[in-house]
């Protein structure tokens, strides 16, 4: 996770907030990011993150829609 994210998470109060991490990558996926986030903001509700390989961004729409639906968001498949 970039140092800028550590600084950001340390600088704000996330108590009672829902945090849903996502990123693009070229091999590391989310790495240890979720555990770092959980340690930095323990009073936040951390949801399942999504990592999309940068070279696959143009074909990741179905993965993103499925992930959002798993999290309980309305279907985006209809373009709404």
C-alpha positions in Angstrom: 0.0 0.0 0.0 1.4 3.4 -0.9 2.7 5.6 2.0 0.2 8.2 1.0 -2.6 5.8 2.0 -1.0 5.2 5.4 -0.9 9.0 5.9 -4.5 9.4 4.7 -5.8 6.7 7.0 -3.9 8.0 10.0 -5.1 11.5 9.4 -8.9 11.0 9.6 -11.4 9.5 12.0 -13.0 6.5 10.3 -14.9 5.3 13.4 -18.3 4.0 12.4 -17.5 4.4 8.7 -17.5 1.7 6.0 -14.3 1.3 4.1 -14.3 -0.7 0.8 -10.8 -1.0 -0.6 -10.1 -1.4 -4.3 -7.0 -1.1 -6.5 -5.4 -1.9 -9.8 -2.1 -3.8 -9.7 0.4 -5.6 -11.8 0.9 -8.7 -9.7 0.6 -7.8 -6.0 -3.2 -7.7 -5.9 -4.3 -6.2 -2.5 -1.2 -7.7 -0.9 -1.3 -6.9 2.8 -3.4 -3.7 2.3 -6.5 -5.1 4.0 -4.7 -6.1 7.1 -2.9 -2.7 7.2 -6.1 -0.9 6.8 -7.8 -3.0 9.5 -4.9 -2.2 11.9 -4.9 1.6 11.1 -8.6 2.1 11.4 -9.9 -0.6 13.7 -13.2 1.2 14.5 -14.2 1.2 10.8 -16.2 -1.5 9.1 -13.9 -3.0 6.5 -15.6 -4.7 3.6 -14.2 -7.2 1.1 -11.8 -5.4 -1.3 -11.2 -5.9 -5.0 -8.0 -5.9 -6.9 -8.0 -5.7 -10.7 -4.9 -6.3 -12.7 -4.1 -3.1 -14.6 -3.7 -4.9 -17.9 -7.2 -6.3 -17.4 -9.0 -3.1 -16.5 -10.8 -2.9 -19.9 -12.3 -6.4 -19.4 -13.1 -6.1 -15.6 -16.6 -4.7 -15.7 -18.2 -8.1 -14.9 -15.9 -8.6 -12.0 -16.6 -5.1 -10.6 -20.4 -5.6 -11.0 -20.2 -9.0 -9.2 -18.1 -7.5 -6.4 -20.5 -4.6 -5.9 -23.5 -6.9 -5.9 -21.8 -9.2 -3.3 -21.4 -6.0 -1.2 -25.1 -5.4 -1.5 -25.2 -2.6 -4.0 -27.8 -2.5 -6.7 -27.0 -4.2 -10.0 -25.1 -1.9 -12.3 -25.6 -4.3 -15.2 -28.5 -2.4 -16.6 -26.6 0.8 -16.8 -28.5 2.5 -14.0 
